[in-house]
Amino acid sequence: MTPYMNRREAIAVGIGSFASLVLPGGAEGDSVQPLVQVHDKELESMLERQVTEVGSGWCGGVPDVWGLHHARHAALLLREAAAAYFHPESRYHGSRDLYGRMKLAAGFLERAQHDSGNIDLLVTNFNSPPDTGFAVHHVASAAKLAQMHGDGEVLSLMEALLRRAGAGMAKGGIHTPNHRWVVCAALAQINELFPDRRCVKRIDQWLAEGIDIDEEGQYTERSTAAYNIVVDYAFVVMAKKLNRPELFEPVRKNLDAMAYLLHANGEVVTVISHRQDQNRRDTMGGYWFSLRSMAIQDKNGLYAAMLKPLEPQHAELARLMEYPELLADLPPETPIPEHYEKEYPRSGITRIRHGKTSTTIMHKGYSRWISIHHGEAVVNAVRFASAFFGKGQFTPTSYEKRGNAYHFKQRMLGIYFQPIDNPALLPVSQEAWRSLKGRRKRSEMCRLAYEGRIAKTGRGFEISIRAYGTDHVPLAVELNLRDGGKLVGVETVPHVAEAFLLKEGFAEYRMGSDAIRFGPGHCEHAYVQVRGALEKLSGPSVYLTGYTPFDHTLVMELL
């Protein structure tokens, strides 16, 4: 296949390639709907929700579950409708009714634009250049399909709003790191359709700051299930639309890093994220476009292997049509790494993978400390906290690896304050109270030291917890488990949902054919949600409890 095709070639190749993609659960030779029909069904759902009353202020929009009509939803409808309109296998191909719906959506978007050319994100951002960029990603794709098919009528629906959006983004600001690249990709799309030196000038201004990817292959936000996806997409688009192949490089670095941030079942390690996807369960599905682009661009077998479980359920018809080079055959697969121990000092984690067992050890600044995926049996986190002055959550402040073990420490002070010597008349306010603490003498100072140790064993891990300094401080250790497993050997905690005590011996947690056995138990009280601790994690949590001085080693055996 040639890298670039004319319209007739793209459509001819597309029909055959789409037909070979099967739905999740299908297999080669099964009688299942091709991707185009799946696309049509999803589009039908969007059209059913689209507002069509001409007198409505929301005419052309698509409400969310709260009844908010976001510009990005109308933009997505435009893209999905254009893909169906121009694909000959779609039941909507060339439909004048669908054209009318696209016209309504484009009209809604024009009304949603400010004089600046920007749109709002109703839940948080207003007159927002970056949210304009997110919408333009969809609208410009729809416009590109119209241009590729020589359809000036459909293209004209979007030209004015895209030109205004380009003018707004060419001078507008941002407020998160990824927004720079969102805007740049949108400007690159607009410039390809309607060349405008202002678009390219603004792209070059943002690129002049440097690309924010570190030596570990993570962008500033380390958002493995959300904004990595956004940024990788943006750089692939810029590289293609601007003919700047050097912009593929950050995408390569990020995808290479992600190969070591995967559990055996394909879930992504999200603990390092600085955004809303932190600790969320997710897969590489959102990376579909970047993985397929780079697998073909670089003939990279690792990317092809990472892509395989994502297809066809994450394939996007509009992008396959806009970028027909994505329909080329993938290179032979190179296995995803399954046996390694890899430390990420900047991200603050160590990743250990041996087949179906995938472990993340968290260093300084993480309260979750360790998570273990043993096949389907998952320990989401091990945490502990004491009732020490309402600030006793264990969040290590130092970390060191010695031999086969990982060592963690934290030191805390509890302080009482004396009256101020020779006081003047003091203002009554919280600010004054805080500012005057430094003038007060301290007394009854209490100290508490935490020491933690994680050591690998032949069958799993040993987790040791030691707390000492101030005596008789209540303490609770939490092992949070994934929902849906079978848990035996524990007793329920009174008045706390999904909370269990391991009083003695060993407990076993089983999910399918995989199990984790842990213990011995330790129980001196049932005060599991101690004051100052972080809120209990969702799902079943097993607790060990005691008082300081506390010294206990928990053995975790992977069965």
C-alpha positions in Angstrom: 0.0 0.0 0.0 1.3 3.4 -0.9 1.5 5.9 2.1 -1.0 8.3 0.5 -4.0 7.3 -1.6 -6.5 9.1 -3.7 -10.2 8.9 -2.7 -11.1 5.9 -4.9 -8.1 3.9 -3.6 -8.9 4.7 0.0 -12.5 3.7 -0.2 -11.6 0.4 -2.1 -9.0 -0.6 0.5 -11.2 0.5 3.3 -14.2 -1.7 2.4 -12.0 -4.9 2.5 -10.1 -3.9 5.6 -13.2 -3.0 7.6 -14.9 -6.2 6.7 -12.0 -8.2 8.2 -12.4 -6.5 11.6 -14.6 -8.5 13.9 -16.4 -7.5 17.1 -15.3 -8.4 20.6 -16.1 -12.0 21.3 -16.0 -12.9 17.6 -13.4 -15.0 15.8 -12.1 -15.3 12.3 -14.9 -16.7 10.2 -17.7 -15.9 12.6 -20.7 -14.2 11.2 -20.5 -10.8 12.8 -21.2 -7.2 11.8 -18.3 -5.3 10.2 -17.0 -2.1 11.8 -19.0 0.1 9.5 -22.3 -1.4 10.8 -21.1 -1.0 14.4 -20.4 2.6 13.7 -23.8 3.1 12.2 -25.5 1.7 15.3 -23.5 4.1 17.6 -24.3 7.0 15.3 -28.0 6.1 15.4 -27.9 6.4 19.2 -26.4 9.9 18.9 -29.0 10.9 16.3 -31.8 9.8 18.6 -30.5 12.1 21.3 -29.8 15.1 19.0 -32.2 18.0 19.6 -34.0 18.7 16.3 -36.6 21.3 17.4 -35.8 24.3 15.2 -37.1 26.8 17.8 -34.9 25.3 20.6 -31.7 27.1 21.7 -30.1 23.7 21.8 -31.1 22.7 18.3 -28.4 20.5 16.8 -26.8 19.7 20.2 -26.6 16.4 21.9 -27.4 16.4 25.7 -25.4 14.5 28.2 -27.0 12.5 31.1 -27.4 15.8 33.1 -29.1 17.6 30.2 -26.0 19.7 29.4 -25.4 20.4 25.7 -21.6 20.3 25.2 -20.1 21.6 22.0 -17.7 18.7 21.9 -20.7 16.3 21.7 -22.1 18.1 18.7 -18.6 18.1 17.2 -18.3 14.3 17.7 -21.7 13.8 16.0 -20.4 15.8 13.0 -17.3 13.5 12.7 -19.2 10.3 13.1 -22.0 11.4 10.7 -19.4 12.5 8.1 -17.7 9.1 8.3 -21.1 7.3 7.7 -22.1 9.8 5.0 -19.0 9.2 2.9 -18.5 5.5 3.5 -20.3 3.5 0.7 -21.0 0.5 3.0 -22.9 2.7 5.5 -26.7 2.7 5.5 -26.4 6.5 5.8 -24.2 6.9 2.8 -25.2 10.0 0.9 -28.3 10.4 3.1 -29.9 13.9 2.8 -31.5 13.4 6.1 -28.1 12.8 7.7 -26.8 15.9 5.8 -29.6 17.8 7.5 -28.5 16.5 10.9 -24.9 17.6 10.2 -26.2 21.0 9.3 -28.0 21.3 12.6 -24.9 20.2 14.5 -22.8 22.7 12.7 -25.3 25.5 13.4 -25.3 24.6 17.1 -21.5 24.9 17.1 -21.6 28.2 15.4 -24.0 29.5 18.0 -21.8 28.1 20.8 -18.8 30.1 19.6 -17.9 33.3 21.4 -16.8 36.3 19.3 -13.3 35.1 20.0 -14.0 31.9 18.1 -13.7 29.9 21.3 -16.3 27.7 23.0 -17.2 26.7 26.6 -16.8 23.5 28.5 -19.9 23.9 30.6 -18.7 21.9 33.6 -15.6 24.1 34.1 -14.0 26.2 31.4 -15.5 29.2 29.6 -14.3 31.0 26.4 -11.7 28.2 26.4 -9.2 27.9 23.6 -8.1 24.3 24.6 -11.7 23.1 24.8 -12.2 24.6 21.4 -9.2 22.5 20.3 -10.8 19.3 21.6 -14.0 20.1 19.6 -12.0 21.0 16.5 -10.2 17.6 16.5 -13.6 16.1 15.6 -15.0 18.9 13.4 -11.8 19.2 11.3 -11.8 15.4 10.8 -15.3 15.7 9.4 -14.2 18.6 7.2 -11.2 16.6 6.0 -13.4 13.7 4.9 -15.6 16.1 3.0 -12.5 17.6 1.3 -11.1 14.1 0.5 -14.4 13.3 -1.2 -14.6 16.5 -3.0 -17.9 17.5 -1.3 -17.9 21.3 -1.1 -21.4 21.3 0.2 -20.6 19.4 3.4 -17.2 21.2 3.8 -19.0 24.6 3.7 -21.0 23.6 6.8 -17.8 23.7 8.8 -15.5 26.2 7.1 -16.6 29.4 8.9 -16.6 27.9 12.4 -13.2 26.3 11.8 -11.7 29.5 10.6 -13.0 31.4 13.6 -11.8 28.7 15.9 -8.4 28.8 14.4 -8.2 32.6 14.9 -9.2 32.2 18.5 -6.7 29.4 19.2 -3.9 31.2 17.3 -3.9 33.9 20.1 -5.6 32.2 23.0 -4.1 30.8 26.2 -4.1 27.4 28.0 -4.0 26.3 31.6 -2.7 22.7 31.7 0.5 21.3 30.0 -1.4 19.0 27.6 -3.5 21.9 26.4 -0.6 23.3 24.4 -0.5 20.2 22.2 -4.3 19.9 22.0 -4.4 23.4 20.5 -1.4 22.7 18.2 -3.0 19.6 16.8 -6.2 21.5 16.1 -4.4 24.3 14.5 -2.5 21.8 12.3 -5.8 20.3 11.2 -7.3 23.7 10.3 -4.1 24.8 8.5 -4.2 21.6 6.4 -7.8 22.5 5.3 -7.5 26.3 5.1 -3.8 27.3 5.1 -3.2 30.1 7.6 0.3 31.2 8.6 -1.2 32.3 12.0 -1.9 28.7 12.8 1.6 27.6 12.1 3.2 30.5 13.9 1.3 29.7 17.0 2.2 26.0 16.8 5.9 27.0 16.5 5.5 29.3 19.6 4.3 26.4 21.7 6.9 24.0 20.3 9.6 26.5 21.1 9.0 25.8 24.8 10.2 22.3 24.3 8.2 19.0 24.5 7.6 18.0 28.1 8.5 14.4 28.0 11.0 13.1 30.6 13.7 10.4 30.4 11.2 7.8 31.7 8.8 8.5 28.8 6.2 10.4 30.7 4.7 13.8 30.0 4.3 16.3 32.7 1.0 15.0 34.0 2.0 11.3 33.9 -1.6 10.6 33.1 -1.3 7.1 31.7 -5.1 6.6 31.1 -6.1 10.1 30.0 -3.7 12.8 28.9 -0.9 10.6 27.6 -3.5 9.5 25.1 -4.4 13.1 24.3 -0.8 14.2 23.8 0.3 11.2 21.8 -2.7 11.8 19.5 -1.7 15.4 19.1 1.9 14.7 18.1 0.9 12.1 15.6 -1.5 14.5 14.0 1.0 17.3 14.0 3.7 15.0 12.5 1.4 14.0 9.7 -0.4 17.2 9.0 2.7 19.4 9.2 5.1 16.8 7.6 7.3 17.0 10.6 8.4 13.4 11.3 10.6 14.5 14.3 7.3 15.0 16.2 6.8 11.2 16.2 9.7 10.9 18.7 7.9 11.8 21.9 5.1 9.3 20.9 7.7 6.6 20.6 9.2 7.3 24.0 5.8 7.3 25.7 4.6 4.1 24.0 7.9 2.4 24.8 7.4 3.4 28.5 3.8 2.1 28.5 5.0 -1.4 27.6 6.3 -1.6 31.2 3.2 -0.1 32.8 0.9 -2.9 31.8 -0.6 -5.7 34.0 -1.0 -9.2 32.5 -4.7 -8.6 31.8 -3.9 -5.4 29.8 -4.8 -2.9 32.5 -2.7 0.2 32.8 -0.7 1.3 35.9 -2.4 4.6 36.8 -1.0 5.3 40.2 1.6 7.8 38.9 -1.0 10.0 37.3 -1.3 13.6 38.5 -4.8 13.9 37.0 -8.3 12.4 37.4 -7.3 9.0 36.1 -5.1 8.3 39.1 -5.7 4.8 40.4 -8.5 4.3 37.9 -9.0 0.9 36.2 -8.4 1.3 32.5 -6.7 -0.3 29.4 -4.7 1.0 26.5 -7.9 1.4 24.4 -7.4 5.1 24.1 -4.0 4.6 22.6 -5.4 2.8 19.5 -4.8 5.6 17.0 -1.2 6.2 18.2 -0.3 2.6 18.4 -1.6 1.7 15.0 0.0 4.9 13.5 3.4 4.1 15.0 3.3 0.4 14.5 2.9 1.0 10.7 5.1 4.1 10.6 8.0 2.4 12.3 7.2 -1.3 11.5 7.4 -1.8 15.2 6.3 -5.2 16.4 6.0 -4.2 20.1 3.4 -1.6 19.2 1.6 -4.2 17.1 1.5 -6.6 20.1 0.2 -3.8 22.3 -2.4 -3.0 19.7 -3.7 -6.5 19.2 -6.0 -6.8 22.2 -7.5 -3.4 21.3 -8.9 -4.3 18.0 -11.5 -4.1 16.7 -13.4 -2.7 19.6 -11.4 0.5 19.8 -11.0 1.0 16.1 -12.5 4.3 14.8 -14.0 4.4 11.4 -13.5 8.2 10.9 -9.8 8.0 11.6 -9.3 5.0 9.4 -10.9 7.0 6.6 -9.0 10.2 7.3 -5.7 8.3 7.5 -6.0 5.4 5.0 -2.4 4.5 5.6 -3.6 3.0 8.9 -5.2 0.2 6.9 -1.7 -1.2 6.0 -0.7 -4.6 7.3 0.8 -4.5 10.8 4.4 -5.8 11.2 5.1 -9.1 13.0 4.5 -8.9 16.7 7.3 -8.6 19.2 6.2 -9.9 22.7 5.3 -7.4 25.3 7.9 -7.6 28.2 6.7 -10.0 30.9 9.7 -10.5 33.1 11.5 -7.4 34.5 12.2 -5.3 37.5 12.3 -1.6 36.5 12.6 1.4 38.7 11.2 4.8 37.8 12.9 7.3 40.2 11.2 10.4 38.7 7.7 8.8 38.8 8.5 7.3 42.2 7.7 3.6 41.5 9.3 0.3 40.9 7.6 -2.1 38.5 8.1 -5.9 38.9 6.5 -8.3 36.4 6.8 -12.1 36.2 4.2 -13.5 33.9 0.8 -13.0 35.3 2.0 -11.4 38.5 2.5 -7.6 38.1 3.5 -5.5 41.1 3.9 -1.8 41.6 5.9 -0.6 44.6 5.4 3.1 45.4 8.2 5.2 46.8 8.0 8.6 48.4 4.8 10.5 48.5 2.4 7.6 47.9 0.1 6.3 50.6 -0.9 3.1 48.7 2.6 1.7 49.1 2.2 -1.5 47.1 -0.3 -3.0 44.6 -0.3 -6.6 43.4 -2.0 -8.1 40.3 -1.8 -11.8 40.4 -3.8 -12.8 37.4 -7.4 -11.9 38.3 -6.7 -11.6 42.1 -5.8 -8.0 42.8 -4.6 -6.3 45.9 -5.3 -2.7 45.0 -3.3 -1.2 47.9 -1.7 -1.8 51.3 -1.9 1.3 53.5 -1.7 2.0 57.2 -2.3 4.9 59.5 -2.3 5.7 63.2 -4.4 8.2 65.2 -1.3 10.3 65.9 -2.6 13.9 66.1 -4.9 13.4 63.2 -2.0 13.2 60.7 -0.9 9.6 60.9 -1.4 8.3 57.4 1.8 6.5 56.3 3.1 8.4 53.3 6.9 7.6 53.1 9.3 10.6 53.1 12.4 8.4 52.4 13.0 5.3 50.3 16.0 3.0 49.7 16.5 -0.4 48.1 18.9 -2.6 50.0 19.5 -6.1 48.5 16.2 -7.8 47.8 14.2 -5.4 50.0 12.7 -1.9 49.8 12.8 0.3 52.9 10.6 3.2 53.7 10.6 5.7 56.6 8.5 8.6 57.9 8.9 10.8 61.0 6.2 12.8 62.6 5.9 15.3 65.5 2.9 16.2 67.7 3.4 19.5 69.4 1.6 21.6 72.1 2.1 25.4 72.4 2.6 27.6 75.4 1.3 31.2 75.9 3.3 33.9 74.1 5.8 35.7 76.3 5.1 39.5 76.7 2.1 39.4 74.4 0.6 42.4 72.8 -3.1 42.6 72.1 -3.5 39.8 69.6 -5.9 40.0 66.6 -8.6 37.3 66.6 -8.2 35.4 63.3 -7.0 32.1 62.0 -4.2 33.9 60.1 -2.9 35.5 63.3 -3.0 32.2 65.1 -0.9 30.5 62.5 1.6 33.3 62.1 2.2 33.5 65.8 3.0 29.8 66.3 6.7 30.5 65.7 6.7 32.8 68.7 5.3 30.2 71.1 7.4 27.8 73.2 6.7 24.1 72.5 5.9 21.5 75.1 4.7 17.9 75.5 6.4 17.1 72.2 5.4 13.6 70.9 7.3 11.7 68.3 6.3 8.8 66.1 8.4 6.9 63.6 7.2 4.6 60.9 9.4 2.1 59.2 8.2 -0.1 56.3 9.9 -2.9 54.5 8.8 -4.9 51.4 10.9 -8.0 50.5 10.4 -10.4 47.7 10.2 -14.1 48.6 10.0 -17.3 46.6 6.2 -17.3 46.8 5.4 -13.6 47.0 6.2 -10.8 49.4 6.8 -10.0 53.0 5.5 -6.6 54.2 6.9 -5.4 57.5 5.5 -2.5 59.4 7.0 -0.9 62.5 5.7 2.1 64.4 7.3 3.4 67.6 8.0 6.6 69.6 4.8 7.5 71.4 3.1 4.5 73.1 -0.4 3.3 72.9 -1.4 5.1 69.6 -4.1 3.1 67.8 -3.0 1.9 64.4 -4.8 0.1 61.5 -3.3 -1.6 58.4 -5.6 -1.8 55.3 -5.4 -4.4 52.5 -7.8 -3.3 49.9 -8.9 -5.9 47.4 -10.7 -5.8 44.0 -14.4 -6.3 44.0 -15.9 -9.7 43.1 -13.5 -12.1 44.7 -14.1 -14.7 47.4 -12.6 -13.8 50.8 -12.3 -16.4 53.6 -10.7 -16.3 57.1 -11.9 -12.9 58.2 -14.6 -11.4 60.3 -16.7 -8.3 59.5 -16.0 -4.9 61.2 -19.0 -3.5 63.0 -20.6 -0.4 61.5 -18.2 -0.2 58.5 -19.3 -1.5 55.0 -17.0 -3.9 53.2 -14.5 -3.9 56.1 -13.1 -7.1 57.6 -10.7 -8.0 60.5 -8.0 -10.5 60.2 -7.8 -11.5 63.8 -5.4 -14.4 63.5 -4.0 -16.9 61.1 -4.2 -16.5 57.4 -6.9 -15.2 55.0 -7.3 -16.2 51.4 -8.7 -14.0 48.6 -9.6 -15.8 45.4 -10.7 -14.5 42.0 -11.3 -17.2 39.5 -8.3 -19.6 39.5 -6.0 -17.1 41.1 -5.5 -16.5 44.8 -3.5 -14.6 47.3 -3.0 -15.9 50.9 -2.0 -13.4 53.5 -1.3 -13.2 57.2 -0.8 -13.8 60.1 -3.5 -11.6 61.5 -3.2 -9.1 64.3 -6.2 -7.6 66.0 -6.2 -5.5 69.2 -9.2 -3.3 68.4 -11.8 -2.6 65.7 -11.1 1.1 65.2 -10.2 0.7 61.5 -10.9 4.2 60.2 -8.7 6.1 62.6 -8.9 9.9 62.8 -6.7 11.6 60.2 -6.5 8.5 58.0 -7.5 8.7 54.3 -11.0 7.6 53.6 -11.5 3.8 53.2 -10.9 2.7 49.6 -13.9 1.3 47.7 -14.3 -2.4 47.6 -13.5 -5.0 50.4 -10.7 -4.0 52.8 -9.1 -6.3 55.3 -7.6 -4.7 58.5 -4.9 -5.6 61.0 -5.0 -3.4 64.1 -2.9 -2.7 67.1 -1.2 -0.1 69.3 2.2 1.4 69.2 4.8 0.1 69.6 3.8 -2.0 66.7 6.0 -4.5 64.8 4.4 -7.0 62.4 5.3 -8.8 59.3 2.6 -9.7 56.8 3.4 -12.6 54.5 1.7 -12.6 51.1 1.7 -15.8 49.1 0.7 -15.9 45.5 -1.1 -19.1 44.8 
